[in-house]
């Protein structure tokens, strides 16, 4: 069974966070797991962050979510598909 991950690197959290959040919320039915990571705490938050999502749904919808995130300035989104069955066939 294939698992689909989406990695989102946000370069300017203050400027991009609202648009990233709106996009992820709009496509929330595709998101099984979401984890946000950034350096710093309290008053020393980093401007860069990484969001990890496990996605469900069909390829077209996952690709459209990735495309929409990449349209946001300062955001880089990439999908990764892992499949142990495909690896076993090699």
PDB file of N, CA, C and O in Angstrom:
ATOM      1  N   UNK A   1       0.841  -1.178   0.000  1.00  0.00           N
ATOM      2  CA  UNK A   1       0.000   0.000   0.000  1.00  0.00           C
ATOM      3  C   UNK A   1       0.890   1.246   0.000  1.00  0.00           C
ATOM      4  O   UNK A   1       1.811   1.364   0.807  1.00  0.00           O
ATOM      5  N   UNK A   2       0.607   2.144  -0.891  1.00  0.00           N
ATOM      6  CA  UNK A   2       1.389   3.379  -1.000  1.00  0.00           C
ATOM      7  C   UNK A   2       0.957   4.383   0.062  1.00  0.00           C
ATOM      8  O   UNK A   2      -0.215   4.471   0.428  1.00  0.00           O
ATOM      9  N   UNK A   3       1.934   5.132   0.540  1.00  0.00           N
ATOM     10  CA  UNK A   3       1.676   6.237   1.472  1.00  0.00           C
ATOM     11  C   UNK A   3       2.161   7.504   0.798  1.00  0.00           C
ATOM     12  O   UNK A   3       3.217   7.514   0.165  1.00  0.00           O
ATOM     13  N   UNK A   4       1.390   8.574   0.934  1.00  0.00           N
ATOM     14  CA  UNK A   4       1.680   9.823   0.254  1.00  0.00           C
ATOM     15  C   UNK A   4       1.962  10.912   1.288  1.00  0.00           C
ATOM     16  O   UNK A   4       1.119  11.223   2.130  1.00  0.00           O
ATOM     17  N   UNK A   5       3.157  11.479   1.208  1.00  0.00           N
ATOM     18  CA  UNK A   5       3.554  12.549   2.120  1.00  0.00           C
ATOM     19  C   UNK A   5       3.703  13.838   1.329  1.00  0.00           C
ATOM     20  O   UNK A   5       4.076  13.825   0.156  1.00  0.00           O
ATOM     21  N   UNK A   6       3.408  14.940   1.982  1.00  0.00           N
ATOM     22  CA  UNK A   6       3.589  16.265   1.404  1.00  0.00           C
ATOM     23  C   UNK A   6       4.472  17.049   2.366  1.00  0.00           C
ATOM     24  O   UNK A   6       4.137  17.206   3.540  1.00  0.00           O
ATOM     25  N   UNK A   7       5.602  17.538   1.864  1.00  0.00           N
ATOM     26  CA  UNK A   7       6.505  18.377   2.651  1.00  0.00           C
ATOM     27  C   UNK A   7       6.358  19.806   2.161  1.00  0.00           C
ATOM     28  O   UNK A   7       6.426  20.072   0.961  1.00  0.00           O
ATOM     29  N   UNK A   8       6.157  20.721   3.094  1.00  0.00           N
ATOM     30  CA  UNK A   8       5.950  22.127   2.755  1.00  0.00           C
ATOM     31  C   UNK A   8       6.972  22.953   3.520  1.00  0.00           C
ATOM     32  O   UNK A   8       6.960  22.985   4.750  1.00  0.00           O
ATOM     33  N   UNK A   9       7.851  23.615   2.792  1.00  0.00           N
ATOM     34  CA  UNK A   9       8.837  24.502   3.397  1.00  0.00           C
ATOM     35  C   UNK A   9       8.322  25.930   3.244  1.00  0.00           C
ATOM     36  O   UNK A   9       8.072  26.399   2.134  1.00  0.00           O
ATOM     37  N   UNK A  10       8.172  26.603   4.367  1.00  0.00           N
ATOM     38  CA  UNK A  10       7.665  27.981   4.367  1.00  0.00           C
ATOM     39  C   UNK A  10       8.827  28.888   4.726  1.00  0.00           C
ATOM     40  O   UNK A  10       9.384  28.786   5.819  1.00  0.00           O
ATOM     41  N   UNK A  11       9.196  29.781   3.806  1.00  0.00           N
ATOM     42  CA  UNK A  11      10.372  30.624   3.994  1.00  0.00           C
ATOM     43  C   UNK A  11      10.120  31.889   4.781  1.00  0.00           C
ATOM     44  O   UNK A  11      11.035  32.397   5.429  1.00  0.00           O
ATOM     45  N   UNK A  12       8.912  32.412   4.744  1.00  0.00           N
ATOM     46  CA  UNK A  12       8.576  33.633   5.469  1.00  0.00           C
ATOM     47  C   UNK A  12       7.244  33.404   6.164  1.00  0.00           C
ATOM     48  O   UNK A  12       6.188  33.756   5.638  1.00  0.00           O
ATOM     49  N   UNK A  13       7.302  32.815   7.342  1.00  0.00           N
ATOM     50  CA  UNK A  13       6.095  32.376   8.036  1.00  0.00           C
ATOM     51  C   UNK A  13       5.104  33.510   8.269  1.00  0.00           C
ATOM     52  O   UNK A  13       3.900  33.323   8.097  1.00  0.00           O
ATOM     53  N   UNK A  14       5.593  34.675   8.656  1.00  0.00           N
ATOM     54  CA  UNK A  14       4.666  35.777   8.954  1.00  0.00           C
ATOM     55  C   UNK A  14       3.883  36.196   7.716  1.00  0.00           C
ATOM     56  O   UNK A  14       2.697  36.510   7.811  1.00  0.00           O
ATOM     57  N   UNK A  15       4.534  36.203   6.562  1.00  0.00           N
ATOM     58  CA  UNK A  15       3.872  36.639   5.334  1.00  0.00           C
ATOM     59  C   UNK A  15       3.028  35.530   4.714  1.00  0.00           C
ATOM     60  O   UNK A  15       1.976  35.810   4.139  1.00  0.00           O
ATOM     61  N   UNK A  16       3.469  34.275   4.819  1.00  0.00           N
ATOM     62  CA  UNK A  16       2.820  33.188   4.091  1.00  0.00           C
ATOM     63  C   UNK A  16       1.867  32.351   4.938  1.00  0.00           C
ATOM     64  O   UNK A  16       1.041  31.627   4.385  1.00  0.00           O
ATOM     65  N   UNK A  17       1.957  32.429   6.244  1.00  0.00           N
ATOM     66  CA  UNK A  17       1.213  31.519   7.118  1.00  0.00           C
ATOM     67  C   UNK A  17      -0.296  31.553   6.890  1.00  0.00           C
ATOM     68  O   UNK A  17      -0.941  30.505   6.877  1.00  0.00           O
ATOM     69  N   UNK A  18      -0.857  32.731   6.712  1.00  0.00           N
ATOM     70  CA  UNK A  18      -2.311  32.838   6.540  1.00  0.00           C
ATOM     71  C   UNK A  18      -2.740  32.140   5.253  1.00  0.00           C
ATOM     72  O   UNK A  18      -3.716  31.390   5.256  1.00  0.00           O
ATOM     73  N   UNK A  19      -2.027  32.375   4.157  1.00  0.00           N
ATOM     74  CA  UNK A  19      -2.377  31.738   2.887  1.00  0.00           C
ATOM     75  C   UNK A  19      -2.159  30.229   2.933  1.00  0.00           C
ATOM     76  O   UNK A  19      -2.961  29.468   2.391  1.00  0.00           O
ATOM     77  N   UNK A  20      -1.086  29.798   3.571  1.00  0.00           N
ATOM     78  CA  UNK A  20      -0.836  28.361   3.709  1.00  0.00           C
ATOM     79  C   UNK A  20      -1.959  27.724   4.527  1.00  0.00           C
ATOM     80  O   UNK A  20      -2.482  26.676   4.148  1.00  0.00           O
ATOM     81  N   UNK A  21      -2.330  28.345   5.640  1.00  0.00           N
ATOM     82  CA  UNK A  21      -3.396  27.814   6.498  1.00  0.00           C
ATOM     83  C   UNK A  21      -4.726  27.735   5.749  1.00  0.00           C
ATOM     84  O   UNK A  21      -5.440  26.737   5.845  1.00  0.00           O
ATOM     85  N   UNK A  22      -5.053  28.790   5.004  1.00  0.00           N
ATOM     86  CA  UNK A  22      -6.309  28.785   4.237  1.00  0.00           C
ATOM     87  C   UNK A  22      -6.322  27.657   3.208  1.00  0.00           C
ATOM     88  O   UNK A  22      -7.339  26.987   3.027  1.00  0.00           O
ATOM     89  N   UNK A  23      -5.204  27.455   2.543  1.00  0.00           N
ATOM     90  CA  UNK A  23      -5.116  26.407   1.527  1.00  0.00           C
ATOM     91  C   UNK A  23      -5.238  25.026   2.162  1.00  0.00           C
ATOM     92  O   UNK A  23      -5.974  24.176   1.661  1.00  0.00           O
ATOM     93  N   UNK A  24      -4.529  24.802   3.249  1.00  0.00           N
ATOM     94  CA  UNK A  24      -4.604  23.499   3.918  1.00  0.00           C
ATOM     95  C   UNK A  24      -6.001  23.243   4.470  1.00  0.00           C
ATOM     96  O   UNK A  24      -6.482  22.111   4.436  1.00  0.00           O
ATOM     97  N   UNK A  25      -6.650  24.275   4.973  1.00  0.00           N
ATOM     98  CA  UNK A  25      -8.016  24.120   5.485  1.00  0.00           C
ATOM     99  C   UNK A  25      -8.978  23.784   4.356  1.00  0.00           C
ATOM    100  O   UNK A  25      -9.843  22.923   4.515  1.00  0.00           O
ATOM    101  N   UNK A  26      -8.835  24.461   3.207  1.00  0.00           N
ATOM    102  CA  UNK A  26      -9.718  24.208   2.069  1.00  0.00           C
ATOM    103  C   UNK A  26      -9.586  22.772   1.552  1.00  0.00           C
ATOM    104  O   UNK A  26     -10.554  22.202   1.048  1.00  0.00           O
ATOM    105  N   UNK A  27      -8.410  22.201   1.675  1.00  0.00           N
ATOM    106  CA  UNK A  27      -8.143  20.852   1.196  1.00  0.00           C
ATOM    107  C   UNK A  27      -8.016  19.860   2.358  1.00  0.00           C
ATOM    108  O   UNK A  27      -7.419  18.794   2.205  1.00  0.00           O
ATOM    109  N   UNK A  28      -8.568  20.208   3.499  1.00  0.00           N
ATOM    110  CA  UNK A  28      -8.400  19.436   4.727  1.00  0.00           C
ATOM    111  C   UNK A  28      -8.853  17.989   4.664  1.00  0.00           C
ATOM    112  O   UNK A  28      -8.340  17.154   5.409  1.00  0.00           O
ATOM    113  N   UNK A  29      -9.803  17.674   3.792  1.00  0.00           N
ATOM    114  CA  UNK A  29     -10.280  16.288   3.693  1.00  0.00           C
ATOM    115  C   UNK A  29      -9.219  15.346   3.129  1.00  0.00           C
ATOM    116  O   UNK A  29      -9.337  14.127   3.257  1.00  0.00           O
ATOM    117  N   UNK A  30      -8.188  15.905   2.508  1.00  0.00           N
ATOM    118  CA  UNK A  30      -7.097  15.074   1.976  1.00  0.00           C
ATOM    119  C   UNK A  30      -6.010  14.823   3.014  1.00  0.00           C
ATOM    120  O   UNK A  30      -5.146  13.970   2.813  1.00  0.00           O
ATOM    121  N   UNK A  31      -6.047  15.563   4.123  1.00  0.00           N
ATOM    122  CA  UNK A  31      -4.947  15.530   5.090  1.00  0.00           C
ATOM    123  C   UNK A  31      -5.286  14.593   6.245  1.00  0.00           C
ATOM    124  O   UNK A  31      -6.210  14.839   7.020  1.00  0.00           O
ATOM    125  N   UNK A  32      -4.510  13.512   6.339  1.00  0.00           N
ATOM    126  CA  UNK A  32      -4.700  12.541   7.421  1.00  0.00           C
ATOM    127  C   UNK A  32      -3.924  12.960   8.667  1.00  0.00           C
ATOM    128  O   UNK A  32      -4.428  12.881   9.788  1.00  0.00           O
ATOM    129  N   UNK A  33      -2.681  13.412   8.446  1.00  0.00           N
ATOM    130  CA  UNK A  33      -1.802  13.830   9.540  1.00  0.00           C
ATOM    131  C   UNK A  33      -1.135  15.132   9.131  1.00  0.00           C
ATOM    132  O   UNK A  33      -0.771  15.317   7.970  1.00  0.00           O
ATOM    133  N   UNK A  34      -0.979  16.028  10.091  1.00  0.00           N
ATOM    134  CA  UNK A  34      -0.280  17.289   9.813  1.00  0.00           C
ATOM    135  C   UNK A  34       0.595  17.637  11.013  1.00  0.00           C
ATOM    136  O   UNK A  34       0.144  17.617  12.159  1.00  0.00           O
ATOM    137  N   UNK A  35       1.858  17.957  10.722  1.00  0.00           N
ATOM    138  CA  UNK A  35       2.807  18.310  11.765  1.00  0.00           C
ATOM    139  C   UNK A  35       3.606  19.521  11.309  1.00  0.00           C
ATOM    140  O   UNK A  35       4.224  19.490  10.245  1.00  0.00           O
ATOM    141  N   UNK A  36       3.602  20.576  12.095  1.00  0.00           N
ATOM    142  CA  UNK A  36       4.372  21.773  11.790  1.00  0.00           C
ATOM    143  C   UNK A  36       5.584  21.874  12.693  1.00  0.00           C
ATOM    144  O   UNK A  36       5.491  21.667  13.903  1.00  0.00           O
ATOM    145  N   UNK A  37       6.726  22.195  12.096  1.00  0.00           N
ATOM    146  CA  UNK A  37       7.985  22.269  12.838  1.00  0.00           C
ATOM    147  C   UNK A  37       8.685  23.578  12.496  1.00  0.00           C
ATOM    148  O   UNK A  37       8.805  23.927  11.322  1.00  0.00           O
ATOM    149  N   UNK A  38       9.146  24.304  13.509  1.00  0.00           N
ATOM    150  CA  UNK A  38       9.981  25.478  13.270  1.00  0.00           C
ATOM    151  C   UNK A  38      10.929  25.646  14.437  1.00  0.00           C
ATOM    152  O   UNK A  38      10.669  25.184  15.547  1.00  0.00           O
ATOM    153  N   UNK A  39      12.037  26.320  14.161  1.00  0.00           N
ATOM    154  CA  UNK A  39      13.027  26.569  15.210  1.00  0.00           C
ATOM    155  C   UNK A  39      12.561  27.734  16.066  1.00  0.00           C
ATOM    156  O   UNK A  39      11.851  28.624  15.598  1.00  0.00           O
ATOM    157  N   UNK A  40      12.957  27.715  17.286  1.00  0.00           N
ATOM    158  CA  UNK A  40      12.661  28.828  18.178  1.00  0.00           C
ATOM    159  C   UNK A  40      11.371  28.619  18.952  1.00  0.00           C
ATOM    160  O   UNK A  40      10.511  27.823  18.576  1.00  0.00           O
ATOM    161  N   UNK A  41      11.267  29.355  20.038  1.00  0.00           N
ATOM    162  CA  UNK A  41      10.083  29.285  20.896  1.00  0.00           C
ATOM    163  C   UNK A  41       9.790  30.664  21.474  1.00  0.00           C
ATOM    164  O   UNK A  41      10.648  31.547  21.475  1.00  0.00           O
ATOM    165  N   UNK A  42       8.601  30.831  21.951  1.00  0.00           N
ATOM    166  CA  UNK A  42       8.128  32.059  22.594  1.00  0.00           C
ATOM    167  C   UNK A  42       8.442  33.294  21.761  1.00  0.00           C
ATOM    168  O   UNK A  42       7.866  33.464  20.686  1.00  0.00           O
ATOM    169  N   UNK A  43       9.328  34.150  22.220  1.00  0.00           N
ATOM    170  CA  UNK A  43       9.600  35.399  21.505  1.00  0.00           C
ATOM    171  C   UNK A  43      10.694  35.261  20.453  1.00  0.00           C
ATOM    172  O   UNK A  43      11.021  36.232  19.770  1.00  0.00           O
ATOM    173  N   UNK A  44      11.259  34.068  20.316  1.00  0.00           N
ATOM    174  CA  UNK A  44      12.351  33.852  19.372  1.00  0.00           C
ATOM    175  C   UNK A  44      11.949  32.838  18.298  1.00  0.00           C
ATOM    176  O   UNK A  44      12.670  31.871  18.052  1.00  0.00           O
ATOM    177  N   UNK A  45      10.786  33.065  17.656  1.00  0.00           N
ATOM    178  CA  UNK A  45      10.310  32.148  16.622  1.00  0.00           C
ATOM    179  C   UNK A  45      11.072  32.354  15.321  1.00  0.00           C
ATOM    180  O   UNK A  45      11.434  33.476  14.969  1.00  0.00           O
ATOM    181  N   UNK A  46      11.305  31.278  14.629  1.00  0.00           N
ATOM    182  CA  UNK A  46      11.980  31.310  13.343  1.00  0.00           C
ATOM    183  C   UNK A  46      11.019  31.753  12.252  1.00  0.00           C
ATOM    184  O   UNK A  46       9.812  31.532  12.349  1.00  0.00           O
ATOM    185  N   UNK A  47      11.555  32.375  11.222  1.00  0.00           N
ATOM    186  CA  UNK A  47      10.749  32.774  10.067  1.00  0.00           C
ATOM    187  C   UNK A  47      10.552  31.622   9.095  1.00  0.00           C
ATOM    188  O   UNK A  47       9.733  31.716   8.180  1.00  0.00           O
ATOM    189  N   UNK A  48      11.292  30.539   9.283  1.00  0.00           N
ATOM    190  CA  UNK A  48      11.183  29.384   8.396  1.00  0.00           C
ATOM    191  C   UNK A  48      10.524  28.246   9.139  1.00  0.00           C
ATOM    192  O   UNK A  48      10.731  28.060  10.338  1.00  0.00           O
ATOM    193  N   UNK A  49       9.724  27.485   8.408  1.00  0.00           N
ATOM    194  CA  UNK A  49       9.067  26.344   9.022  1.00  0.00           C
ATOM    195  C   UNK A  49       8.888  25.217   8.027  1.00  0.00           C
ATOM    196  O   UNK A  49       8.934  25.424   6.814  1.00  0.00           O
ATOM    197  N   UNK A  50       8.685  24.032   8.551  1.00  0.00           N
ATOM    198  CA  UNK A  50       8.456  22.846   7.743  1.00  0.00           C
ATOM    199  C   UNK A  50       7.146  22.226   8.210  1.00  0.00           C
ATOM    200  O   UNK A  50       6.920  22.052   9.408  1.00  0.00           O
ATOM    201  N   UNK A  51       6.288  21.897   7.249  1.00  0.00           N
ATOM    202  CA  UNK A  51       5.033  21.217   7.551  1.00  0.00           C
ATOM    203  C   UNK A  51       5.069  19.865   6.857  1.00  0.00           C
ATOM    204  O   UNK A  51       5.358  19.773   5.664  1.00  0.00           O
ATOM    205  N   UNK A  52       4.775  18.830   7.609  1.00  0.00           N
ATOM    206  CA  UNK A  52       4.683  17.474   7.077  1.00  0.00           C
ATOM    207  C   UNK A  52       3.224  17.057   7.108  1.00  0.00           C
ATOM    208  O   UNK A  52       2.570  17.177   8.144  1.00  0.00           O
ATOM    209  N   UNK A  53       2.701  16.567   5.988  1.00  0.00           N
ATOM    210  CA  UNK A  53       1.330  16.063   5.933  1.00  0.00           C
ATOM    211  C   UNK A  53       1.340  14.671   5.309  1.00  0.00           C
ATOM    212  O   UNK A  53       2.079  14.414   4.358  1.00  0.00           O
ATOM    213  N   UNK A  54       0.519  13.779   5.848  1.00  0.00           N
ATOM    214  CA  UNK A  54       0.230  12.540   5.138  1.00  0.00           C
ATOM    215  C   UNK A  54      -1.099  12.756   4.439  1.00  0.00           C
ATOM    216  O   UNK A  54      -2.086  13.149   5.061  1.00  0.00           O
ATOM    217  N   UNK A  55      -1.115  12.494   3.130  1.00  0.00           N
ATOM    218  CA  UNK A  55      -2.298  12.762   2.320  1.00  0.00           C
ATOM    219  C   UNK A  55      -3.015  11.478   1.933  1.00  0.00           C
ATOM    220  O   UNK A  55      -2.413  10.409   1.837  1.00  0.00           O
ATOM    221  N   UNK A  56      -4.318  11.613   1.715  1.00  0.00           N
ATOM    222  CA  UNK A  56      -5.145  10.547   1.156  1.00  0.00           C
ATOM    223  C   UNK A  56      -5.826  11.116  -0.083  1.00  0.00           C
ATOM    224  O   UNK A  56      -5.657  12.293  -0.398  1.00  0.00           O
ATOM    225  N   UNK A  57      -6.587  10.297  -0.780  1.00  0.00           N
ATOM    226  CA  UNK A  57      -7.306  10.787  -1.948  1.00  0.00           C
ATOM    227  C   UNK A  57      -6.572  10.468  -3.235  1.00  0.00           C
ATOM    228  O   UNK A  57      -5.505   9.855  -3.231  1.00  0.00           O
ATOM    229  N   UNK A  58      -7.173  10.902  -4.344  1.00  0.00           N
ATOM    230  CA  UNK A  58      -6.596  10.547  -5.644  1.00  0.00           C
ATOM    231  C   UNK A  58      -5.460  11.484  -6.045  1.00  0.00           C
ATOM    232  O   UNK A  58      -5.287  12.566  -5.483  1.00  0.00           O
ATOM    233  N   UNK A  59      -4.698  11.035  -7.027  1.00  0.00           N
ATOM    234  CA  UNK A  59      -3.514  11.763  -7.490  1.00  0.00           C
ATOM    235  C   UNK A  59      -3.845  13.185  -7.925  1.00  0.00           C
ATOM    236  O   UNK A  59      -3.123  14.121  -7.578  1.00  0.00           O
ATOM    237  N   UNK A  60      -4.924  13.359  -8.679  1.00  0.00           N
ATOM    238  CA  UNK A  60      -5.271  14.688  -9.199  1.00  0.00           C
ATOM    239  C   UNK A  60      -5.493  15.691  -8.071  1.00  0.00           C
ATOM    240  O   UNK A  60      -5.031  16.829  -8.153  1.00  0.00           O
ATOM    241  N   UNK A  61      -6.186  15.282  -7.037  1.00  0.00           N
ATOM    242  CA  UNK A  61      -6.462  16.192  -5.916  1.00  0.00           C
ATOM    243  C   UNK A  61      -5.190  16.494  -5.132  1.00  0.00           C
ATOM    244  O   UNK A  61      -4.956  17.641  -4.752  1.00  0.00           O
ATOM    245  N   UNK A  62      -4.370  15.481  -4.889  1.00  0.00           N
ATOM    246  CA  UNK A  62      -3.112  15.712  -4.173  1.00  0.00           C
ATOM    247  C   UNK A  62      -2.202  16.637  -4.976  1.00  0.00           C
ATOM    248  O   UNK A  62      -1.561  17.525  -4.414  1.00  0.00           O
ATOM    249  N   UNK A  63      -2.147  16.427  -6.288  1.00  0.00           N
ATOM    250  CA  UNK A  63      -1.320  17.278  -7.148  1.00  0.00           C
ATOM    251  C   UNK A  63      -1.831  18.711  -7.171  1.00  0.00           C
ATOM    252  O   UNK A  63      -1.032  19.647  -7.202  1.00  0.00           O
ATOM    253  N   UNK A  64      -3.137  18.899  -7.157  1.00  0.00           N
ATOM    254  CA  UNK A  64      -3.707  20.247  -7.160  1.00  0.00           C
ATOM    255  C   UNK A  64      -3.397  20.979  -5.850  1.00  0.00           C
ATOM    256  O   UNK A  64      -3.085  22.170  -5.865  1.00  0.00           O
ATOM    257  N   UNK A  65      -3.482  20.282  -4.732  1.00  0.00           N
ATOM    258  CA  UNK A  65      -3.112  20.887  -3.449  1.00  0.00           C
ATOM    259  C   UNK A  65      -1.652  21.334  -3.491  1.00  0.00           C
ATOM    260  O   UNK A  65      -1.336  22.453  -3.084  1.00  0.00           O
ATOM    261  N   UNK A  66      -0.772  20.483  -3.972  1.00  0.00           N
ATOM    262  CA  UNK A  66       0.653  20.821  -4.059  1.00  0.00           C
ATOM    263  C   UNK A  66       0.866  22.028  -4.966  1.00  0.00           C
ATOM    264  O   UNK A  66       1.648  22.921  -4.640  1.00  0.00           O
ATOM    265  N   UNK A  67       0.175  22.058  -6.101  1.00  0.00           N
ATOM    266  CA  UNK A  67       0.291  23.177  -7.037  1.00  0.00           C
ATOM    267  C   UNK A  67      -0.155  24.487  -6.388  1.00  0.00           C
ATOM    268  O   UNK A  67       0.514  25.510  -6.530  1.00  0.00           O
ATOM    269  N   UNK A  68      -1.273  24.457  -5.685  1.00  0.00           N
ATOM    270  CA  UNK A  68      -1.786  25.671  -5.042  1.00  0.00           C
ATOM    271  C   UNK A  68      -0.822  26.183  -3.967  1.00  0.00           C
ATOM    272  O   UNK A  68      -0.627  27.392  -3.834  1.00  0.00           O
ATOM    273  N   UNK A  69      -0.229  25.280  -3.213  1.00  0.00           N
ATOM    274  CA  UNK A  69       0.740  25.706  -2.195  1.00  0.00           C
ATOM    275  C   UNK A  69       1.965  26.345  -2.843  1.00  0.00           C
ATOM    276  O   UNK A  69       2.497  27.327  -2.325  1.00  0.00           O
ATOM    277  N   UNK A  70       2.412  25.801  -3.960  1.00  0.00           N
ATOM    278  CA  UNK A  70       3.585  26.347  -4.646  1.00  0.00           C
ATOM    279  C   UNK A  70       3.328  27.716  -5.267  1.00  0.00           C
ATOM    280  O   UNK A  70       4.276  28.420  -5.616  1.00  0.00           O
ATOM    281  N   UNK A  71       2.075  28.101  -5.409  1.00  0.00           N
ATOM    282  CA  UNK A  71       1.748  29.430  -5.910  1.00  0.00           C
ATOM    283  C   UNK A  71       1.940  30.521  -4.852  1.00  0.00           C
ATOM    284  O   UNK A  71       1.995  31.706  -5.181  1.00  0.00           O
ATOM    285  N   UNK A  72       2.041  30.123  -3.599  1.00  0.00           N
ATOM    286  CA  UNK A  72       2.214  31.078  -2.501  1.00  0.00           C
ATOM    287  C   UNK A  72       3.682  31.490  -2.431  1.00  0.00           C
ATOM    288  O   UNK A  72       4.576  30.646  -2.376  1.00  0.00           O
ATOM    289  N   UNK A  73       3.909  32.791  -2.434  1.00  0.00           N
ATOM    290  CA  UNK A  73       5.285  33.309  -2.390  1.00  0.00           C
ATOM    291  C   UNK A  73       5.997  32.841  -1.119  1.00  0.00           C
ATOM    292  O   UNK A  73       5.461  32.946  -0.016  1.00  0.00           O
ATOM    293  N   UNK A  74       7.212  32.325  -1.298  1.00  0.00           N
ATOM    294  CA  UNK A  74       8.015  31.874  -0.167  1.00  0.00           C
ATOM    295  C   UNK A  74       7.686  30.473   0.307  1.00  0.00           C
ATOM    296  O   UNK A  74       8.104  30.067   1.391  1.00  0.00           O
ATOM    297  N   UNK A  75       6.926  29.718  -0.510  1.00  0.00           N
ATOM    298  CA  UNK A  75       6.543  28.356  -0.133  1.00  0.00           C
ATOM    299  C   UNK A  75       7.035  27.378  -1.194  1.00  0.00           C
ATOM    300  O   UNK A  75       6.914  27.632  -2.392  1.00  0.00           O
ATOM    301  N   UNK A  76       7.589  26.263  -0.739  1.00  0.00           N
ATOM    302  CA  UNK A  76       8.011  25.184  -1.624  1.00  0.00           C
ATOM    303  C   UNK A  76       7.367  23.896  -1.112  1.00  0.00           C
ATOM    304  O   UNK A  76       7.620  23.481   0.019  1.00  0.00           O
ATOM    305  N   UNK A  77       6.536  23.265  -1.942  1.00  0.00           N
ATOM    306  CA  UNK A  77       5.839  22.037  -1.547  1.00  0.00           C
ATOM    307  C   UNK A  77       6.217  20.906  -2.496  1.00  0.00           C
ATOM    308  O   UNK A  77       6.275  21.097  -3.711  1.00  0.00           O
ATOM    309  N   UNK A  78       6.476  19.723  -1.932  1.00  0.00           N
ATOM    310  CA  UNK A  78       6.822  18.548  -2.729  1.00  0.00           C
ATOM    311  C   UNK A  78       6.139  17.317  -2.143  1.00  0.00           C
ATOM    312  O   UNK A  78       6.028  17.159  -0.927  1.00  0.00           O
ATOM    313  N   UNK A  79       5.689  16.457  -3.040  1.00  0.00           N
ATOM    314  CA  UNK A  79       5.082  15.196  -2.624  1.00  0.00           C
ATOM    315  C   UNK A  79       6.099  14.067  -2.697  1.00  0.00           C
ATOM    316  O   UNK A  79       7.004  14.065  -3.532  1.00  0.00           O
ATOM    317  N   UNK A  80       5.923  13.118  -1.806  1.00  0.00           N
ATOM    318  CA  UNK A  80       6.739  11.909  -1.801  1.00  0.00           C
ATOM    319  C   UNK A  80       5.784  10.731  -1.645  1.00  0.00           C
ATOM    320  O   UNK A  80       4.929  10.734  -0.760  1.00  0.00           O
ATOM    321  N   UNK A  81       5.930   9.732  -2.497  1.00  0.00           N
ATOM    322  CA  UNK A  81       5.128   8.525  -2.379  1.00  0.00           C
ATOM    323  C   UNK A  81       6.056   7.369  -2.045  1.00  0.00           C
ATOM    324  O   UNK A  81       7.058   7.141  -2.723  1.00  0.00           O
ATOM    325  N   UNK A  82       5.711   6.654  -1.005  1.00  0.00           N
ATOM    326  CA  UNK A  82       6.481   5.488  -0.581  1.00  0.00           C
ATOM    327  C   UNK A  82       5.597   4.258  -0.706  1.00  0.00           C
ATOM    328  O   UNK A  82       4.440   4.276  -0.285  1.00  0.00           O
ATOM    329  N   UNK A  83       6.132   3.195  -1.281  1.00  0.00           N
ATOM    330  CA  UNK A  83       5.351   1.985  -1.504  1.00  0.00           C
ATOM    331  C   UNK A  83       6.254   0.775  -1.336  1.00  0.00           C
ATOM    332  O   UNK A  83       7.105   0.510  -2.186  1.00  0.00           O
ATOM    333  N   UNK A  84       6.075   0.041  -0.248  1.00  0.00           N
ATOM    334  CA  UNK A  84       6.902  -1.142   0.002  1.00  0.00           C
ATOM    335  C   UNK A  84       6.620  -2.252  -0.998  1.00  0.00           C
ATOM    336  O   UNK A  84       7.537  -2.985  -1.368  1.00  0.00           O
ATOM    337  N   UNK A  85       5.373  -2.397  -1.447  1.00  0.00           N
ATOM    338  CA  UNK A  85       5.047  -3.434  -2.417  1.00  0.00           C
ATOM    339  C   UNK A  85       5.781  -3.221  -3.720  1.00  0.00           C
ATOM    340  O   UNK A  85       6.274  -4.181  -4.312  1.00  0.00           O
ATOM    341  N   UNK A  86       5.866  -1.976  -4.186  1.00  0.00           N
ATOM    342  CA  UNK A  86       6.602  -1.689  -5.423  1.00  0.00           C
ATOM    343  C   UNK A  86       8.083  -2.000  -5.246  1.00  0.00           C
ATOM    344  O   UNK A  86       8.734  -2.465  -6.181  1.00  0.00           O
ATOM    345  N   UNK A  87       8.616  -1.747  -4.061  1.00  0.00           N
ATOM    346  CA  UNK A  87      10.022  -2.023  -3.788  1.00  0.00           C
ATOM    347  C   UNK A  87      10.277  -3.536  -3.782  1.00  0.00           C
ATOM    348  O   UNK A  87      11.318  -3.993  -4.256  1.00  0.00           O
ATOM    349  N   UNK A  88       9.330  -4.308  -3.248  1.00  0.00           N
ATOM    350  CA  UNK A  88       9.478  -5.759  -3.197  1.00  0.00           C
ATOM    351  C   UNK A  88       9.487  -6.391  -4.574  1.00  0.00           C
ATOM    352  O   UNK A  88      10.070  -7.459  -4.763  1.00  0.00           O
ATOM    353  N   UNK A  89       8.842  -5.740  -5.548  1.00  0.00           N
ATOM    354  CA  UNK A  89       8.767  -6.273  -6.909  1.00  0.00           C
ATOM    355  C   UNK A  89      10.084  -6.102  -7.674  1.00  0.00           C
ATOM    356  O   UNK A  89      10.313  -6.803  -8.659  1.00  0.00           O
ATOM    357  N   UNK A  90      10.935  -5.200  -7.246  1.00  0.00           N
ATOM    358  CA  UNK A  90      12.193  -4.922  -7.948  1.00  0.00           C
ATOM    359  C   UNK A  90      13.205  -6.010  -7.751  1.00  0.00           C
ATOM    360  O   UNK A  90      14.314  -5.923  -8.278  1.00  0.00           O
TER     361      UNK A  90
END
